[in-house]
Amino acid sequence: MVFPDAKLIDIDLTSGEIKKKVIPGEVYRLYPGGSSLGLYILLNEMDPKVDPLSPENMLVLSVSPLVGFPISGANRMTSTTKSPLTNTVGDSQAGGFFPAYLKGNGWDGIVIRGKAEKPVYLYIDGEKVELKDGANAWGKVTGEAEEIIRQELGEERIDIAQIGPAGENLVKYACIINMCNRANGRNGTGAVMGSKNLKAIAVKKTTRRQPVDKEGFKALAESVKERLENNISVQGMGEHGTDIDLEGFSEEGFLPTKNWTTGWFPEGAKNITGTTMSETILTKRDTCYACAVRCKRVVEVPGKVEPLYGGPEYETCAALGSYCGITNLETVALGNQLCNMYGLDTISTGATIAFAMECFEQGILDKSQTDGLELSFGNDKIMPIIIEKIAKREGIGNILAEGSYRAAEMIGEESYKYSISVKGQELPAHMPEMKPTVGVIYAVNPFGADHQSAEHDPVLAMDNDSWERRNLNNLGVWKGYDDIMELDDEKVRFAFNTQCFFSLMDILCLCQFVWGPSWQLFGPKDVVELAKVAIGWDTSIHELMLIGERRINMMRYFNAQAGFDKKDDYLPDRLFEPFQEGPSKGIALDREKFEKSLETYYEIAGWDQETGNPTTGTLKKLSLGWLL
């Protein structure tokens, strides 16, 4: 086949100039979407040393050639930039319908540079691309802003990706939100958008794309029904959301609780788990474009929580719940709504509040510094108040808007040890004490701790002939483990191989809950089949793994140019300290094994042992010699 060209909208907000550019197919095949395409553009055109909130920083929103087809889990969008939270490369994915409509309008990405003199938003209707005055929407929460933009355009058939007041106020972990409840979260890409005075991007809804092999595509898409019937894990996630395992994690002793001081939340886990949500405040299951899984939650608490803003997922219930000792599901749902209204990452929001709570309980902060608020674990009354303060940068919220790591720099004393973060990004709710290779990935991941950058250890305890293990065999992973807390060289290789595949999924904008290396509906061979029947791409698992590995090394190279190296691959000390209570009492991550595993990881990845950065040979192996 002739690989398709990538069509880009290139906007200079400073001048208002809009250009349309093309990246030839022979280049696009090496960087086929997601942050792979974004990094190709950034590394060609931007100095990684730029201030993340300066006009010189660029923001790329990109999809992939596989987006927009009517099949479950193939419709996501990536935002790529320099992160204001971590100062590393910034990378984040979101689902919904916006990605499919962007691709349906004929565009593979949007490159945003400069800074508008006043607030603006972008409107895309096929080849018609124009900047609009955003003054009326500026300062409004996402639901209000979306309605204003629809009325101004006189068009209901649009989808909108936007920032809320948190992005406008440059909160370091602000998101880009679409559908008022789908987030490009974590790295603060919403703050970058806010720094450019870009409020939103609206795209016209379009018809579905047509695959090149209609019969082959139909067979793959229609197999979802049978796959769902035979996959208990995905069934459960669809029925009760990603929050289905929260209570079980607590019973095992590995639910981060009270700022990671314990892994046990007996007083509140049942209250905030997915089954309880289904039985109480859930009103319906929502979905992304063409997806049959329907894992998104929609909840309602009359007079308190609106369905427009969706419902909390596992990470949110942990971060706003167990991290903070909050046992009230309605409070967690309200916190989730406020984060979606203001455009805040729920993980960093909850983790930063938990950090402040521990500082308060340890006497490092007092009421004179917290605007009179009793920031103690379990105080659910202050949760909505503190979230609004963060979004508006008011009082103590102005400090916490920087994230826990920078807040510790400002607060001083011993507060550093209470920031449970890597590279300045707060840890998600999967504990390396139970999943040691997740800890390795947290440490080496270029954009900070991330739970969806590799597969998790428990899959290796499944039967050799299971669907999960057979999928992993396709990636060269075959060793099983009775003890999932073991950490040896083969475990590190498992982490690296699955990291490359997860990287590939993010590049191709595939949902990791549907397409994946192990437990999901589709496995690695199915990704190869999708590429073939959708666009005629005759690829292989080998090529796809190289594409995933290439992106990881581009990220690592970006960070190296920004001043990062091996010293930044660490985990918080708390993870090496044994738990003092609960089912996991006495358990901790083994520091010696962890440090040895980092050395093994660098060897496997082909990175320099002294710096932890890609060698010349590794870059050339991955067709990245041009970076040198």
C-alpha positions in Angstrom: 0.0 0.0 0.0 0.9 3.7 -0.2 0.7 4.9 3.4 -1.6 7.9 3.7 -0.3 11.4 4.1 -1.0 13.2 7.4 -3.0 16.4 7.0 -2.4 19.1 9.6 -4.0 22.4 10.6 -1.1 24.7 11.7 -2.1 27.8 13.7 0.0 30.7 14.8 -2.2 32.3 17.4 0.2 35.3 17.6 -0.4 36.3 14.0 -3.8 34.6 13.6 -2.4 32.8 10.5 -3.8 29.4 9.7 -1.9 27.1 7.4 -2.6 23.6 6.1 0.3 21.2 5.9 1.0 17.7 4.8 3.5 15.1 6.2 4.2 12.6 3.5 3.1 9.0 4.0 6.6 7.5 4.1 7.4 9.8 7.1 3.9 9.3 8.7 4.4 5.6 8.7 7.2 6.0 11.2 5.2 8.3 13.4 1.6 7.3 12.7 -0.4 9.5 15.1 -0.7 10.3 18.8 2.3 11.8 20.5 4.6 10.0 18.0 3.4 12.5 15.4 3.4 15.3 18.0 7.0 14.6 19.0 8.1 14.5 15.4 6.8 18.0 15.0 8.1 19.3 18.3 11.6 17.9 17.9 11.8 19.4 14.5 10.5 22.8 15.3 10.9 23.5 19.1 13.6 23.8 21.6 12.8 21.4 24.5 14.2 24.0 26.9 11.3 26.4 26.4 9.2 27.6 29.2 6.1 25.4 29.1 3.7 28.4 29.6 5.5 30.7 27.1 4.3 31.4 23.5 7.3 29.4 22.3 5.9 26.2 23.6 3.8 24.3 21.0 0.7 22.1 21.5 -0.2 19.3 19.1 -3.5 17.6 19.1 -3.4 14.4 17.0 -5.3 11.3 16.1 -4.2 8.4 13.9 -5.0 6.8 10.5 -7.2 4.2 12.4 -9.4 6.8 14.1 -13.0 7.4 13.0 -13.9 3.8 11.9 -17.0 2.3 13.5 -15.4 -0.2 15.8 -15.0 -0.3 19.6 -12.1 1.4 21.2 -10.5 3.0 18.1 -11.3 6.6 18.7 -8.9 8.6 20.9 -6.9 11.8 20.7 -3.5 12.7 22.1 -2.3 16.1 23.3 1.5 16.6 23.1 3.5 19.5 24.5 6.1 20.4 27.1 4.4 19.8 30.5 4.1 22.7 32.9 3.7 20.2 35.7 6.8 18.2 35.1 8.9 20.2 32.7 9.2 17.0 30.7 7.5 16.1 27.5 3.7 16.2 28.1 1.4 13.4 26.7 -2.2 12.7 27.4 -5.1 10.8 25.7 -8.8 11.3 25.7 -11.8 9.5 24.2 -15.3 10.6 23.5 -16.5 11.6 20.0 -14.2 14.6 19.3 -11.4 12.4 17.9 -13.6 10.7 15.4 -15.1 14.0 14.2 -11.7 15.6 13.9 -10.5 12.8 11.6 -13.9 12.7 9.9 -13.3 16.3 8.9 -10.1 15.2 7.1 -7.5 16.2 9.7 -4.9 14.1 11.4 -3.7 16.8 13.8 -3.7 20.4 14.9 -0.5 22.3 15.6 -0.9 25.3 17.9 1.8 27.9 18.5 2.2 31.4 19.8 -0.4 33.3 21.9 -3.5 35.1 20.9 -3.9 38.7 22.0 -7.3 37.9 23.5 -9.4 34.8 24.1 -10.3 32.8 21.0 -11.6 29.5 19.9 -11.2 27.5 16.7 -14.0 26.2 14.5 -13.4 23.4 12.0 -15.9 22.4 9.4 -14.1 20.3 6.8 -11.7 22.6 4.9 -13.2 25.6 6.6 -11.0 26.5 9.6 -11.4 29.8 11.4 -10.6 31.5 14.7 -13.5 33.1 16.6 -13.8 35.6 19.4 -13.8 33.6 22.7 -14.5 36.4 25.1 -18.0 35.3 25.9 -16.9 31.7 26.8 -13.8 32.8 28.7 -14.2 32.4 32.5 -17.1 30.0 32.1 -17.1 26.4 33.4 -17.2 23.7 30.7 -20.9 23.2 30.5 -21.7 26.9 30.2 -18.9 27.5 27.7 -20.1 24.6 25.5 -23.6 26.1 25.4 -22.3 29.6 24.6 -20.2 28.3 21.7 -23.1 26.2 20.3 -25.3 29.3 20.4 -22.7 31.6 18.8 -22.1 29.1 15.9 -25.8 28.3 15.6 -24.9 24.7 15.3 -25.8 21.7 17.5 -23.9 19.1 15.5 -20.5 19.9 16.8 -18.2 18.5 19.4 -16.0 20.7 21.6 -12.6 20.2 23.3 -12.0 23.1 25.7 -10.4 24.3 28.9 -12.2 25.4 32.0 -11.2 28.2 34.4 -8.4 26.0 35.8 -6.7 26.1 32.4 -7.3 29.8 32.1 -5.7 30.3 35.5 -2.7 28.1 34.6 -3.2 25.4 37.2 -0.3 23.1 36.5 -2.5 20.0 36.2 -5.3 21.6 34.2 -7.0 19.4 31.5 -8.5 19.7 28.1 -12.1 18.5 28.4 -14.5 17.3 25.7 -18.1 16.3 26.2 -17.8 18.0 29.6 -16.5 14.8 31.1 -13.7 13.3 28.9 -10.2 14.6 29.8 -6.8 14.9 28.3 -5.5 14.8 31.8 -2.4 14.6 33.9 0.4 16.7 32.4 -1.3 20.1 32.4 -1.9 20.4 28.7 -5.0 22.5 29.6 -2.7 25.1 31.2 -0.7 25.3 28.0 -3.9 25.9 26.1 -4.8 28.6 28.6 -1.4 30.2 28.3 -2.2 30.7 24.6 -5.6 32.3 25.2 -7.2 29.4 23.3 -10.5 28.5 25.0 -11.8 25.7 22.8 -11.8 23.8 19.5 -15.1 23.0 18.0 -15.4 20.4 15.2 -18.4 19.7 13.0 -19.9 16.2 13.3 -19.3 14.0 10.3 -20.3 10.6 8.8 -18.4 7.4 9.5 -15.2 6.6 7.6 -15.3 3.6 5.2 -12.7 0.9 5.5 -10.8 -0.4 2.5 -11.8 -4.0 3.2 -15.5 -3.7 4.1 -16.1 -7.4 4.6 -12.9 -8.0 6.6 -13.6 -4.9 8.8 -17.2 -6.0 9.3 -16.1 -9.4 10.6 -13.7 -7.8 13.0 -16.2 -5.2 14.3 -19.0 -7.7 14.7 -16.8 -10.1 16.7 -17.1 -7.6 19.6 -20.4 -9.2 20.7 -18.9 -12.7 21.1 -15.7 -11.3 22.6 -17.7 -9.4 25.3 -19.7 -12.5 26.1 -16.5 -14.4 26.7 -14.5 -11.7 28.6 -15.5 -11.4 32.2 -13.0 -8.6 32.9 -14.4 -6.3 30.3 -18.0 -7.2 31.0 -17.5 -6.2 34.6 -15.9 -3.0 33.7 -18.8 -2.2 31.4 -21.3 -3.0 34.1 -19.7 -1.3 37.1 -17.0 1.0 35.5 -13.3 1.0 36.1 -14.1 1.4 39.8 -15.2 -2.3 40.0 -11.9 -3.4 41.8 -11.6 -0.7 44.4 -13.1 -2.6 47.3 -11.1 -5.7 46.4 -7.8 -3.7 46.3 -8.6 -2.5 49.8 -9.3 -6.0 51.1 -5.9 -7.1 49.7 -4.2 -4.1 51.3 -3.2 -2.3 48.2 -5.5 0.6 47.9 -3.6 3.9 48.4 -5.2 5.5 51.4 -4.5 8.6 53.5 -1.7 9.8 51.2 -0.2 6.3 50.8 0.3 5.8 54.6 -1.7 2.6 54.3 -3.1 0.3 51.7 -6.2 -0.4 53.6 -9.5 1.6 53.7 -11.9 -0.7 55.7 -14.1 2.3 56.8 -14.8 3.5 53.3 -13.9 1.3 50.4 -17.3 -0.4 50.1 -18.9 3.1 50.0 -17.0 4.3 47.0 -16.6 1.1 44.9 -18.1 0.6 41.5 -20.9 -1.8 42.6 -22.1 0.7 45.2 -22.1 3.4 42.6 -24.2 1.2 40.3 -26.7 0.5 43.1 -27.1 4.1 44.2 -26.3 7.2 42.1 -25.6 5.7 38.6 -28.3 6.8 36.0 -26.8 5.3 32.9 -23.7 3.9 31.2 -22.2 6.2 28.6 -19.8 5.3 25.7 -17.3 6.7 23.3 -17.7 6.7 19.5 -18.8 3.3 18.2 -17.9 1.5 21.4 -19.9 -1.4 22.8 -18.2 -1.6 26.2 -19.9 1.4 27.6 -17.7 1.8 30.7 -18.3 5.5 31.2 -20.4 6.4 34.3 -23.2 8.9 34.4 -24.3 9.8 37.9 -26.8 12.1 39.5 -27.4 13.4 43.0 -30.5 15.7 42.8 -29.5 19.3 43.6 -25.9 18.4 43.9 -24.4 16.4 41.0 -25.5 16.7 37.3 -25.4 13.9 34.7 -23.8 16.3 32.2 -20.4 15.9 34.0 -20.4 12.1 33.9 -19.3 10.1 36.9 -16.1 9.1 38.7 -13.8 6.3 37.5 -11.5 4.2 39.7 -8.6 6.6 39.7 -11.0 9.4 40.7 -12.7 7.4 43.5 -9.3 6.6 44.9 -7.7 10.0 44.6 -10.7 12.0 45.8 -11.8 9.2 48.1 -9.3 6.8 49.8 -6.2 9.1 49.2 -8.0 11.7 51.3 -9.9 9.4 53.7 -13.2 10.4 52.2 -15.9 7.8 52.7 -18.9 9.6 51.1 -19.6 8.6 47.4 -21.7 11.7 46.8 -18.8 13.9 47.9 -16.5 12.0 45.5 -19.0 12.4 42.7 -19.3 16.2 43.4 -15.5 16.5 43.4 -15.4 14.7 40.1 -18.0 17.1 38.7 -16.1 20.2 39.9 -12.9 18.9 38.3 -14.8 18.4 35.0 -16.4 21.8 35.3 -13.2 23.6 36.0 -11.0 21.4 33.9 -8.7 19.7 36.5 -7.0 16.3 36.5 -8.7 14.3 39.2 -5.6 12.2 40.2 -3.3 15.2 40.8 -6.2 17.1 42.4 -6.9 14.4 44.9 -3.3 13.5 45.5 -2.3 17.2 46.1 -5.2 17.6 48.5 -4.1 14.4 50.3 -0.6 15.9 50.5 -1.9 19.0 52.1 -4.0 17.0 54.5 -1.0 15.1 55.8 1.0 18.3 56.1 -1.9 19.7 58.2 -2.0 16.6 60.4 1.8 16.7 60.9 1.6 20.4 61.9 3.4 21.7 58.9 0.3 23.6 57.8 -2.2 25.2 60.2 -5.5 27.0 59.8 -3.7 30.4 59.4 -2.2 29.0 56.1 -5.3 27.1 54.9 -7.9 29.9 54.9 -9.3 28.5 58.1 -10.0 25.1 56.6 -9.6 21.9 58.7 -7.5 19.9 56.2 -7.7 16.6 58.0 -8.2 13.2 56.5 -11.9 12.3 56.2 -13.2 15.8 56.3 -15.5 15.6 53.3 -17.0 19.1 53.9 -13.8 20.8 52.7 -13.4 18.8 49.5 -15.6 21.0 47.2 -14.2 24.2 48.8 -10.6 23.3 48.2 -11.2 22.1 44.6 -12.7 25.5 43.8 -9.9 27.3 45.5 -7.4 25.4 43.4 -9.2 26.1 40.1 -9.5 29.8 41.0 -6.0 30.0 42.6 -7.4 31.5 45.7 -5.7 31.4 49.1 -4.2 28.0 49.8 -5.5 26.9 46.4 -2.8 29.1 44.7 -0.1 26.9 46.3 -1.8 23.6 45.7 -2.5 24.6 42.0 1.2 24.0 41.5 1.0 20.3 42.3 2.2 18.6 45.4 5.9 18.6 44.5 6.1 22.4 43.8 3.8 23.0 46.7 6.4 21.2 48.9 9.1 23.6 47.6 6.9 26.5 48.7 5.8 25.1 52.1 9.3 23.7 53.0 10.2 21.9 56.2 9.6 18.1 55.8 6.7 18.4 53.4 8.8 17.0 50.5 8.4 13.4 51.8 4.6 13.8 51.7 4.6 14.5 47.9 4.0 11.1 46.4 5.2 11.9 42.9 7.7 11.1 40.2 9.2 13.9 38.1 6.6 16.1 39.8 3.6 14.1 38.7 1.5 12.5 41.4 1.2 8.7 41.5 -2.0 7.0 40.3 -3.8 4.4 42.5 -1.8 1.3 41.6 0.8 0.3 44.2 4.3 -0.9 43.3 4.4 -2.7 46.6 2.0 -5.2 44.9 3.0 -4.6 41.3 6.7 -4.0 41.3 7.1 -3.6 37.5 4.5 -0.8 37.6 7.0 0.9 40.0 9.8 0.5 37.4 7.6 2.0 34.8 6.5 4.9 37.1 10.2 5.7 37.6 11.4 5.5 34.0 8.3 6.8 32.2 9.2 10.1 30.4 6.2 12.1 31.5 6.0 11.0 35.2 4.2 8.2 37.0 1.6 6.7 34.8 -0.4 3.5 35.3 -1.3 3.0 31.6 2.1 2.9 30.1 2.7 -0.9 30.5 0.8 -4.1 31.6 0.5 -4.9 35.3 2.1 -7.8 37.1 -1.0 -9.8 38.0 -1.6 -11.0 34.4 1.5 -13.1 34.8 -0.1 -15.2 37.5 -2.8 -16.5 35.0 -2.8 -19.9 33.4 -0.4 -20.5 30.6 -3.2 -21.3 28.1 -5.4 -18.4 29.1 -6.4 -15.7 26.5 -4.2 -13.2 28.5 -1.1 -15.3 28.5 -1.4 -16.3 24.8 -1.6 -12.7 23.8 1.5 -11.9 25.8 3.3 -14.8 24.0 2.9 -12.7 20.8 5.0 -10.0 22.4 7.7 -12.5 23.5 6.5 -12.8 27.1 6.1 -16.3 28.3 7.3 -16.7 31.8 4.6 -17.0 34.5 4.8 -16.2 38.2 3.1 -17.6 41.3 4.3 -14.6 43.3 3.4 -11.5 41.4 5.5 -9.4 43.8 8.7 -11.0 42.4 11.0 -8.7 40.5 13.7 -10.3 38.3 15.1 -9.7 34.8 12.2 -11.4 33.0 9.8 -9.3 34.9 11.6 -6.2 33.7 11.6 -7.5 30.1 7.8 -8.0 30.5 7.5 -4.4 31.6 9.6 -3.1 28.7 7.9 -5.3 26.0 4.4 -4.3 27.2 5.4 -0.7 27.5 6.3 -0.7 23.8 2.9 -2.1 23.0 1.1 0.3 25.2 3.1 3.1 23.5 1.9 1.7 20.2 -1.7 1.8 21.3 -1.4 5.4 22.4 0.2 6.3 19.0 -2.7 4.6 17.1 -5.2 6.2 19.5 -6.6 2.8 20.5 -8.4 2.5 23.9 -6.3 0.3 26.3 -9.5 -1.2 27.8 -10.5 -2.6 24.4 -7.2 -3.2 22.5 -4.2 -4.5 24.4 -1.5 -7.0 25.0 -3.4 -9.3 27.4 -6.9 -9.2 29.0 -8.7 -6.8 26.6 -11.2 -7.7 23.9 -8.6 -7.5 21.1 -5.0 -8.7 21.2 -1.8 -7.8 19.3 -2.7 -9.9 16.3 -6.1 -8.1 16.0 -4.3 -4.7 15.9 -2.4 -6.0 12.8 -5.7 -7.1 11.3 -7.4 -3.8 12.1 -4.6 -1.9 10.3 -5.0 -4.2 7.2 -8.8 -4.1 6.9 -9.2 -0.4 7.8 -6.6 1.3 5.7 -4.8 -1.5 3.8 -1.7 -1.3 6.0 0.1 -4.6 5.7 2.1 -4.4 8.9 3.4 -6.8 11.5 3.7 -7.0 15.3 7.4 -6.4 14.8 6.8 -3.1 13.0 4.2 -2.0 15.5 6.5 -2.7 18.4 9.3 -0.7 16.8 6.8 2.2 16.4 6.0 2.0 20.1 9.6 1.9 21.1 10.5 4.8 18.8 8.0 7.0 20.6 9.4 6.1 24.0 12.9 7.0 22.8 11.8 10.3 21.2 10.3 11.2 24.6 13.4 10.3 26.5 15.5 12.3 24.0 13.2 15.3 24.4 13.7 15.1 28.2 17.5 14.7 27.8 17.5 18.0 25.8 15.5 19.6 28.6 18.0 18.5 31.2 16.6 15.2 32.6 18.6 12.1 33.1 18.9 9.0 35.3 18.7 10.9 38.6 15.0 11.7 37.7 14.1 8.0 37.6 13.1 7.5 41.3 10.2 6.5 43.5 9.1 8.2 46.7 10.7 6.9 49.8 7.3 5.9 51.3 7.0 3.0 48.8 10.1 1.4 50.4 8.7 1.7 54.0 6.7 -1.4 55.3 3.0 -0.9 55.9 2.1 -0.7 59.6 -1.4 -2.1 59.4 -4.0 -4.0 57.4 -3.6 -7.1 55.1 -0.4 -5.7 53.6 1.3 -5.1 57.0 5.0 -5.5 56.8 5.1 -5.3 53.0 7.2 -2.8 51.1 9.0 -2.5 47.8 12.5 -3.9 47.9 14.9 -1.0 47.2 17.8 -3.1 46.2 15.8 -5.2 43.7 14.2 -2.0 42.4 17.5 -0.3 41.8 18.9 -3.4 40.1 15.8 -3.5 37.9 16.4 0.0 36.7 19.9 -1.0 35.5 18.3 -4.0 33.8 15.7 -1.8 32.2 18.4 0.6 30.8 20.2 -2.4 29.3 17.1 -3.8 27.7 16.0 -0.4 26.4 19.5 0.3 25.0 20.0 3.4 27.1 23.3 4.6 28.5 24.0 3.3 32.0 25.5 6.6 33.2 22.8 8.9 32.0 19.8 6.7 31.4 19.2 8.2 28.0 19.2 6.6 24.5 22.5 5.7 23.0 23.5 6.7 19.5 23.1 3.1 18.4 19.6 2.9 19.8 18.4 6.0 18.1 19.8 4.8 14.8 18.2 1.4 15.2 14.9 3.2 15.5 15.4 5.4 12.5 16.0 8.4 14.8 19.5 9.2 13.6 18.2 12.6 12.4 17.9 13.7 16.0 21.7 13.5 16.2 
